[in-house]
Amino acid sequence: MASFYGSGGAGGGTIAKDALGNDVIEAAWLKTHGPGDRTLTQGLKGDPTYLVVENDKTLATYGINAVCTHLGCVVPWNAAEKKFICPCHGSQYNNQGKVVRGPAPLSLALAHVDIDDGKVVFVPWVETDFRTGDAPWLSFFIKSVQISKASNG
């Protein structure tokens, strides 16, 4: 097993699925997707998640969750403008999913991309967000749920 972070694999992640529901195989994916490509796959919890092909023709070590942080619309990649633009209320995100124009309050969520026996695996992102230096936005949600549960008894 080759793993970028050592935390993926069958026990700790979700195998990425293509539009037809097939497992995403890294070598085959890279033969049909060129540098700069961002294509939706099925990721963690079934969420639409972009796989990113870097300029050196390798997969990025992160995937970008396509669910807008404003109201949950799926945000398409606009290759001509090199950014994600939400069709619902116009939020915009740069090529790494960092919010650059609201009303979205947060950047798109990240997932680690690991390779397990040639298959692409998404693993939850729990570290600092490299785009902003902030804790991952999911951790804010988890903490608020924990606080709510603790106060309710």
NUKE-101186 format. One record per residue (C-alpha): residue number from 0; residue in one letter; y, x, z negated. Coordinates in steps of 0.25 Angstrom, whole numbers, padded with zeros to 4 digits. Last residue first. Layout:
residues N
    k  r     py     px     pz
  NUM  a      Y      X      Z
...
//
This chain:
residues 153
    k  r     py     px     pz
  152  g   0066  -0109  -0117
  151  n   0077  -0113  -0108
  150  s   0085  -0100  -0111
  149  a   0073  -0091  -0108
  148  k   0070  -0099  -0095
  147  s   0084  -0098  -0090
  146  i   0085  -0083  -0093
  145  q   0072  -0080  -0086
  144  v   0077  -0089  -0074
  143  s   0091  -0081  -0074
  142  k   0083  -0068  -0074
  141  i   0074  -0072  -0063
  140  f   0086  -0076  -0054
  139  f   0094  -0063  -0057
  138  s   0082  -0055  -0054
  137  l   0081  -0062  -0040
  136  w   0094  -0056  -0037
  135  p   0089  -0042  -0037
  134  a   0097  -0034  -0047
  133  d   0110  -0029  -0041
  132  g   0113  -0016  -0034
  131  t   0117  -0024  -0021
  130  r   0109  -0021  -0010
  129  f   0098  -0013  -0017
  128  d   0095  -0025  -0026
  127  t   0090  -0019  -0039
  126  e   0075  -0021  -0041
  125  v   0067  -0033  -0042
  124  w   0063  -0036  -0027
  123  p   0051  -0044  -0026
  122  v   0040  -0038  -0017
  121  f   0038  -0042  -0002
  120  v   0026  -0036   0005
  119  v   0025  -0031   0019
  118  k   0010  -0029   0023
  117  g   0005  -0015   0028
  116  d  -0004  -0013   0016
  115  d   0007  -0017   0006
  114  i   0021  -0014   0011
  113  d   0033  -0017   0002
  112  v   0046  -0025   0004
  111  h   0054  -0027  -0008
  110  a   0061  -0041  -0009
  109  l   0076  -0043  -0009
  108  a   0084  -0056  -0011
  107  l   0096  -0059  -0002
  106  s   0109  -0055  -0009
  105  l   0116  -0064  -0019
  104  p   0127  -0075  -0020
  103  a   0125  -0081  -0006
  102  p   0138  -0088  -0003
  101  g   0140  -0077   0002
  100  r   0142  -0065   0010
   99  v   0136  -0051   0009
   98  v   0123  -0054   0002
   97  k   0114  -0042   0003
   96  g   0102  -0046   0012
   95  q   0099  -0032   0017
   94  n   0106  -0034   0031
   93  n   0118  -0041   0024
   92  y   0118  -0055   0018
   91  q   0126  -0066   0022
   90  s   0128  -0080   0016
   89  g   0132  -0090   0027
   88  h   0129  -0104   0020
   87  c   0116  -0109   0026
   86  p   0113  -0099   0037
   85  c   0113  -0087   0028
   84  i   0116  -0074   0036
   83  f   0108  -0061   0034
   82  k   0114  -0049   0040
   81  k   0114  -0040   0052
   80  e   0124  -0048   0060
   79  a   0115  -0049   0073
   78  a   0102  -0048   0065
   77  n   0106  -0061   0057
   76  w   0095  -0062   0046
   75  p   0092  -0076   0042
   74  v   0095  -0081   0027
   73  v   0085  -0092   0022
   72  c   0093  -0102   0014
   71  g   0092  -0101  -0001
   70  l   0106  -0106  -0006
   69  h   0114  -0094  -0009
   68  t   0104  -0082  -0010
   67  c   0099  -0084   0004
   66  v   0084  -0083   0005
   65  a   0080  -0072   0015
   64  n   0074  -0063   0005
   63  i   0076  -0048   0010
   62  g   0065  -0039   0011
   61  y   0065  -0025   0005
   60  t   0059  -0011   0008
   59  a   0064  -0012   0022
   58  l   0053  -0012   0033
   57  t   0053   0000   0042
   56  k   0059   0002   0056
   55  d   0069   0013   0051
   54  n   0080   0003   0053
   53  e   0074  -0006   0042
   52  v   0066  -0018   0045
   51  v   0069  -0029   0035
   50  l   0059  -0040   0031
   49  y   0067  -0053   0027
   48  t   0061  -0062   0017
   47  p   0059  -0077   0018
   46  d   0054  -0081   0004
   45  g   0039  -0084   0002
   44  k   0040  -0081  -0012
   43  l   0042  -0066  -0008
   42  g   0043  -0064   0007
   41  q   0040  -0072   0020
   40  t   0046  -0064   0031
   39  l   0060  -0065   0038
   38  t   0064  -0054   0048
   37  r   0075  -0043   0046
   36  d   0075  -0033   0057
   35  g   0084  -0021   0056
   34  p   0074  -0011   0062
   33  g   0063  -0018   0071
   32  h   0053  -0029   0068
   31  t   0040  -0030   0076
   30  k   0033  -0017   0074
   29  l   0039  -0017   0059
   28  w   0032  -0030   0056
   27  a   0019  -0025   0061
   26  a   0019  -0012   0053
   25  e   0024  -0020   0040
   24  i   0014  -0031   0041
   23  v   0020  -0045   0037
   22  d   0009  -0054   0032
   21  n   0008  -0066   0041
   20  g   0016  -0079   0038
   19  l   0020  -0082   0053
   18  a   0035  -0078   0049
   17  d   0030  -0065   0043
   16  k   0024  -0064   0029
   15  a   0028  -0053   0018
   14  i   0017  -0050   0008
   13  t   0022  -0054  -0006
   12  g   0023  -0044  -0017
   11  g   0017  -0038  -0030
   10  g   0002  -0039  -0030
    9  a   0000  -0038  -0015
    8  g   0009  -0026  -0013
    7  g   0023  -0023  -0018
    6  s   0028  -0015  -0030
    5  g   0027  -0001  -0025
    4  y   0041  -0001  -0020
    3  f   0039   0003  -0005
    2  s   0024   0000  -0005
    1  a   0014   0005   0004
    0  m   0000   0000   0000
//
